[in-house]
Amino acid sequence: MVEFFSTFPEMSKAGLRLFKKTVDGAYRNFSREYGDAIEAVFDPVLYFLVWFEKVLQNSPWPLVILVFLLLIYFGSRSIYLTIGSFVAFILIGYFGMWEDTMSTVSIIGVCTFISIGLGIPIGILMSGSDRARSMVSPVLDIMQTMPSFVYLIPVVMLLGIGKVPGLLAVVIYAIPPIIRLTDLGIREVDKEVLEAADAFGANKRQKLFRVQLPLALPTIFAGINQTIMMALAMVVIASMIGVKGLGQPVLKAIANQYFTMGLLNGLAIVALAIIFDRVSQSYGKRLQQHRAGSRE
C-alpha cells in the first residue's frame, strides 16, 4: 500500500500527459480534417461583415454621422445624448480613429445581430422546457466563467487567424446574457395574463408571440444591452487574432508603450460603450413604461 501511494504522483502525471496528448492530437486532426468545411459555413457572414465595414468606411462621413445620430435619437429620445454622440464622433474623426471605429462598429453590429438571432430562440426554448433549461444552463455557466483568452485557443486552431474566428469568439463570449434574460423575461410574465389568454382560446404559439414576448421585451432589451457591452469588452482581445478595429491600436500601444495612442483608442471604445448603453437602456425603459401603461 505504501509503495502504491509513493508511485501514485508519477502515475497521475503519466496519465495526465497521455490524456493531454490524446485530446490535443484528436482536436488537431479534427481541425485539419474539417476546418476548411467549417470555415466555409461562415463565408456568408464574412461577406456581409466585409460589405458592412466597407459601407461604413467608404460612405461620406457626414452621412454616416447623420444616420448614427438619427438612430441614437430614435432610440434614446435624448437631445443631450445625441449632441454628446455628435461631439464624440467628431473627435474620433479629428484624432484619426474613424476607420478603426467603423471596423469596431461593424463587428459589434454583426455580432449583436448573430447573438440576438441565436440567443432569443434558445431563451424561448429554455423558458418552455425545464429539461432544456437544465441542459443549457451549465453550458452558459461555462461560457460566462471561462477566461476570455481561452476561447481563442480552439477557435484559432480550428479556423486560423482572421475576422471569422474573431467574430466567433466574440459571439461565444457575448451571447449568454441575451439567452438568460430572454428565458427570465418570458418566465416572469404574470400567470394571470396567461390564464386570460387561455380563456380567450389562444394557442401556445399565439400566447408566445402576442403575450409573452411583448411583455418580456424590456427584459430582453436588458439582455441585448449586456450582450453589446460584453462584445465591446471582447474587442481588444479579439484583435489579437486579426480582428481590425480599435483593439489593434490598443495592443500596439501596450507593446510599444505608446501612452497617448492607447488612451485615445481606449476613450473611443468607452464612448461607443456609453452610446450603445444609453440608447439601449433608454429604449428598454420606454418599453417598460409602455408595458406599465398598457397594463393600467
C-alpha positions in Angstrom: 0.0 0.0 0.0 2.8 2.4 0.9 4.6 1.6 -2.4 1.3 2.3 -4.3 0.9 5.8 -2.8 4.6 6.6 -3.3 4.2 5.9 -7.0 0.8 7.5 -7.3 2.1 11.0 -8.3 4.2 9.6 -11.1 1.2 7.5 -12.3 -1.1 10.5 -12.3 1.4 12.7 -14.2 1.9 10.0 -16.8 -1.9 9.6 -17.1 -2.3 13.4 -17.4 0.3 13.6 -20.1 -1.4 10.7 -22.0 -4.8 12.5 -21.7 -3.4 15.8 -22.9 -1.6 14.2 -25.8 -4.7 12.3 -26.8 -7.1 15.3 -26.7 -4.6 17.6 -28.4 -4.0 15.1 -31.2 -7.7 14.4 -31.7 -8.6 18.1 -31.9 -5.6 18.8 -34.2 -6.7 16.0 -36.5 -10.3 17.3 -36.4 -9.3 20.9 -37.3 -7.2 19.6 -40.2 -10.0 17.4 -41.5 -13.0 19.7 -41.1 -11.5 23.2 -40.5 -12.0 24.3 -44.1 -15.5 23.0 -44.3 -16.5 24.7 -41.0 -14.9 28.0 -42.2 -16.9 27.7 -45.4 -20.1 27.7 -43.4 -19.2 31.2 -42.1 -18.5 32.6 -45.6 -21.9 34.4 -45.9 -21.3 36.1 -42.5 -17.8 37.1 -43.6 -19.1 38.6 -46.8 -21.7 40.6 -45.0 -19.2 41.8 -42.4 -16.7 42.9 -45.0 -19.5 44.6 -47.0 -20.9 46.4 -43.9 -17.4 47.5 -42.9 -16.7 48.9 -46.4 -20.0 50.7 -46.4 -19.3 52.4 -43.1 -15.7 53.3 -44.1 -16.3 54.4 -47.7 -19.5 56.3 -47.2 -19.2 60.1 -46.7 -18.6 60.7 -43.0 -21.3 63.4 -42.6 -23.8 60.9 -44.0 -22.7 58.2 -41.6 -22.8 60.5 -38.6 -26.2 61.7 -39.6 -27.6 58.2 -39.8 -26.0 57.3 -36.4 -27.5 60.4 -34.8 -30.9 59.6 -36.1 -30.7 56.1 -34.7 -29.4 57.4 -31.4 -32.2 60.0 -31.1 -34.9 57.5 -32.1 -33.6 55.0 -29.5 -33.0 57.4 -26.6 -35.2 60.4 -27.4 -32.5 62.5 -25.7 -31.2 65.6 -27.4 -28.3 65.7 -24.9 -27.1 62.2 -25.8 -27.4 63.0 -29.5 -25.3 66.1 -29.1 -22.8 64.3 -27.0 -22.6 61.5 -29.6 -22.0 64.1 -32.4 -19.1 65.6 -30.4 -17.7 62.1 -29.8 -17.8 61.2 -33.5 -16.2 64.5 -34.5 -13.4 63.9 -32.0 -12.9 60.4 -33.2 -12.5 61.6 -36.7 -10.3 64.5 -35.7 -7.8 62.2 -34.0 -7.7 59.8 -37.0 -9.6 56.9 -35.5 -12.6 56.9 -37.8 -11.7 53.8 -39.9 -10.9 51.7 -36.8 -14.1 52.9 -35.1 -16.2 51.9 -38.1 -14.5 48.5 -38.1 -15.4 48.1 -34.5 -19.0 49.2 -35.0 -19.4 46.8 -37.9 -18.1 43.8 -36.0 -20.1 44.7 -32.9 -23.2 45.2 -35.0 -22.8 41.8 -36.8 -22.0 40.0 -33.5 -25.0 41.6 -31.8 -27.4 40.5 -34.6 -26.0 37.0 -34.6 -26.3 36.8 -30.8 -29.9 38.0 -31.0 -30.8 35.6 -33.8 -29.4 32.7 -31.9 -29.9 33.8 -28.3 -33.6 34.6 -28.4 -34.8 31.3 -29.8 -32.6 29.4 -27.3 -34.0 31.5 -24.5 -37.6 30.8 -25.7 -36.7 27.1 -25.8 -35.4 27.3 -22.2 -38.5 29.1 -21.0 -40.8 26.4 -22.3 -38.9 23.4 -21.0 -37.2 22.8 -17.7 -35.2 20.0 -19.2 -33.8 22.3 -21.9 -33.0 24.9 -19.2 -31.2 22.3 -17.1 -29.1 21.3 -20.1 -28.3 24.8 -21.4 -27.6 26.5 -18.1 -24.4 24.6 -17.3 -23.1 25.5 -20.8 -23.9 29.1 -20.2 -22.2 29.0 -16.8 -19.0 27.7 -18.5 -19.2 30.3 -21.3 -19.5 33.1 -18.7 -16.9 31.9 -16.3 -14.3 30.7 -18.8 -11.4 33.3 -19.2 -11.9 35.1 -22.5 -8.4 34.2 -23.7 -9.2 30.5 -23.5 -11.9 31.0 -26.3 -9.1 32.0 -28.7 -7.2 28.7 -28.4 -9.7 26.3 -30.0 -11.0 28.9 -32.4 -7.6 29.8 -33.8 -6.6 26.1 -34.0 -9.8 25.4 -36.0 -10.2 28.5 -38.2 -6.8 30.2 -38.0 -6.5 34.0 -37.7 -8.9 36.5 -39.2 -12.3 38.0 -39.0 -14.3 34.8 -38.8 -12.5 33.3 -35.7 -12.6 36.7 -34.0 -16.3 37.1 -34.7 -17.0 33.6 -33.4 -15.0 34.3 -30.2 -16.9 37.5 -29.6 -20.3 35.8 -30.2 -19.4 32.9 -27.8 -18.4 35.5 -25.1 -21.3 37.8 -25.6 -24.3 35.6 -26.2 -25.1 34.2 -22.7 -26.9 37.4 -21.3 -29.4 37.5 -24.1 -30.2 33.8 -23.6 -30.6 34.1 -19.9 -32.6 37.3 -19.9 -35.0 36.1 -22.7 -35.7 33.0 -20.6 -36.1 35.1 -17.4 -38.4 37.7 -19.1 -40.8 35.0 -20.5 -40.9 33.1 -17.2 -41.7 36.4 -15.4 -44.9 37.0 -17.3 -47.8 37.1 -14.9 -49.7 33.8 -14.8 -53.0 35.7 -14.6 -52.2 37.2 -18.1 -51.6 33.7 -19.4 -54.8 32.4 -17.9 -56.7 35.3 -19.5 -55.1 34.3 -22.9 -56.1 30.7 -22.3 -59.7 31.9 -21.6 -59.8 33.7 -24.9 -58.7 30.5 -26.7 -55.2 31.4 -27.6 -52.9 28.5 -28.6 -49.3 28.1 -27.5 -47.9 30.0 -30.5 -50.3 32.9 -30.1 -49.5 33.2 -26.4 -45.8 33.3 -27.1 -45.8 35.9 -29.9 -48.8 38.0 -28.8 -48.5 37.9 -25.0 -45.2 36.5 -23.6 -42.6 38.1 -26.0 -44.2 41.6 -26.0 -44.4 41.6 -22.2 -40.8 40.3 -21.9 -39.3 42.9 -24.3 -37.9 45.2 -21.6 -36.0 42.3 -20.0 -34.9 41.1 -23.5 -33.6 44.5 -24.3 -31.6 44.4 -21.0 -30.1 41.3 -22.3 -29.2 43.0 -25.6 -27.6 45.8 -23.7 -25.4 43.4 -21.8 -24.6 41.5 -24.9 -23.4 44.7 -26.6 -21.3 45.6 -23.6 -19.6 42.2 -23.5 -18.9 42.3 -27.2 -17.2 45.6 -26.8 -15.2 44.2 -23.9 -14.0 41.4 -26.2 -12.9 43.8 -29.0 -9.3 44.3 -27.7 -8.8 40.6 -27.0 -10.2 39.6 -30.4 -7.8 42.0 -32.1 -5.1 39.5 -31.0 -6.3 37.1 -33.7 -6.6 39.6 -36.6 -9.9 41.5 -35.9 -9.5 45.1 -37.1 -10.7 47.9 -35.1 -9.9 50.0 -32.0 -8.4 47.0 -30.3 -5.4 46.7 -32.5 -4.0 50.2 -31.7 -4.5 49.5 -28.0 -2.4 46.3 -28.3 0.2 48.2 -30.3 0.3 50.9 -27.6 0.8 48.2 -24.9 3.6 46.6 -26.9 5.4 49.8 -27.7 4.4 51.9 -24.6 2.5 54.5 -26.7 0.5 56.1 -23.9 -1.4 58.6 -26.0 -2.4 56.1 -28.7 -3.7 53.6 -26.1 -5.5 56.4 -24.2 -7.3 57.8 -27.2 -8.4 54.5 -28.6 -9.4 53.4 -25.2 -11.6 56.5 -24.8 -13.1 55.8 -28.2 -14.1 52.4 -27.0 -15.6 53.9 -23.9 -17.5 56.5 -26.0 -19.0 53.7 -28.1 -19.9 51.7 -25.0 -21.6 54.7 -23.4 -23.6 55.4 -26.6 -24.7 51.8 -27.0 -25.5 51.5 -23.3 -27.6 54.7 -23.0 -29.5 54.1 -26.2 -30.4 50.5 -25.4 -31.3 51.4 -21.8 -33.5 54.3 -22.8 -35.3 52.2 -25.4 -35.8 49.4 -22.8 -37.2 51.9 -20.3 -39.6 53.3 -22.8 -40.8 49.7 -23.5 -41.2 49.2 -19.7 -43.3 52.4 -19.4 -45.4 51.4 -22.4 -45.9 48.0 -20.8 -46.9 49.5 -17.4 -49.3 51.9 -19.2 -50.9 49.2 -21.2 -51.5 47.1 -18.1 -53.1 50.0 -16.3 
